């Protein structure tokens, strides 16, 4: 019984030392430091001011709203590409060259000219409405019927 009465306080002491609420122990790589709301760095203040200015600004009109935009659909003739692609020309200058279906794995072109044209027309819609970048996602291509 004497052995246990001596060991028990020693064990309690060891556990109480390890369970302290010391903040310096929680400075690992995955810990997050929270600053008080009153103490902002210079960068944070600039970011907050910029966000406030952007809230007040109205969306800018696209410079291409009334531009001359053309589509040229082409058949891929390269060895590693099949199907159709498209070029978008603004004022006869190449703006987009898309030889394969965007947003999917691999390098295959559209199966038909009509599919390539639909995708290009949707990109032109985005350009005219200042939706930048005018990229296409899988959901958009599927809703256009260009992935079938």
N, C-alpha and C positions, 0 to 999 in steps of 0.2 A: 504494500500500500504506500510506503514511503517513496518508492520509485515513481509512482503515478502522481503523487502530490508535488514532486519536484519537476517532472516533465510537463505537467499540465500548464503551469504558468509560463514556462519557456515557449510552448507551442502557441499559446495565446499572444505572447509578445511578438512572435514572428509573423503571425497573421495580421496583427494590428498594424505592424510596420508596413506591410505590403498593400494595405487597403486604404491608404491615406488619399485625400483628395488633392493631390499635388498636380497642378496644371502643367508643370514642366515635363512630366512623364508622358503627356499626351501630345508630344511634338513630333510624331512619326510622319511618314510620307503621305499617309491617307487622312491625316487630320485636317480640319478646316479651321482657320482663324477667322473670327468674326470681329470686325471693327465696329465701334460704336457709331451711331448715325451721325453724330456731331463731327467726328474726325474723318474728313474725306481727303484723299490725296489730290494733288493738282490734276492728274489724269482723270480721276473720277469726276471732278467738278467740270472739266472740259467736256467729257462725254455726256454729262447730265444737261449742260447748256446746249450742246449740239442736238440732243434728242428733243429738247423743248423747241428749238428753232425749226426742226423738221416737222413737228406737230402743226405749227402755224402755216407752213408752206403748203400750197395747193399742188397737186400732182402736175408735173410739167407735161405739156403737149408734145407728142412725138414730132421730131423734125421730119419724119418720113410719112406724115399723115397724108399728104397729097403728092407724094413722090411717084415717079414713074418706076414701077417695080414689075419685073418680068420673071417668068418661070421657064426654065429649059429642062425638060426631062430627057435623060439619056440612058442608053443601055450600057451596062458595065462590060467592058471588053478585056479587062485585066484577067489574068489567070486565076487569081485567088478570090475574085468577086463575081457574083452572078446576080441577075435581076436588074432592076432599074434604080437610078438615083436622080437627084435633081440639083440644079443650080438656081440660086436666086440672085438676080441682077438688079441693082438700084442705079438708075441713070446709066444703064449699060455697063456698069462696073460690077465685077463679081463681089457679092457680099457673103453668100453662103454656098459652099460646095459640099454636098452630102451624098457620097456614093453608096452608102449603106444605111440600113434602118437604124436610127438613133435609139439609145436607151435599152438596147438588148445586147446580149452576149453574141459575139461572133461578128463576121463581116459579110453578111448576106444582104443583098439589095432587096427592094420591094419586088413582089411577084409580078405586078402589072404596072403599066404607065398610069392608070387611074389612081392606084394607091399612092404612088409617088407624088402625083399632082395634088391629091387631097392633103397629104402631109405638108407639102410646100405652101399650099394656100393657107393652112393653119399657121404656119410660121410667119407668113406675110401678115395675117391678122394680128399676130403678136407684135410684129415690128410696127405696124401702123398705129397700134394702141399703146405703144411704149411699154410693153411687157418685156423687160430685159433681164436676163438674156432670153432670146426667143427659142429656148430649148423645148424639146418634146419629151414627155414622160411615157412610160408604158401604158398608164391608164388613158392618157390622151390618144395615143396611137390606137389603142383597142376601141375607144369610143368612136374614132373616125373609121374603123373597119379596115385598117391597113395592116393588121397583123394576121389576118386570116389566110 
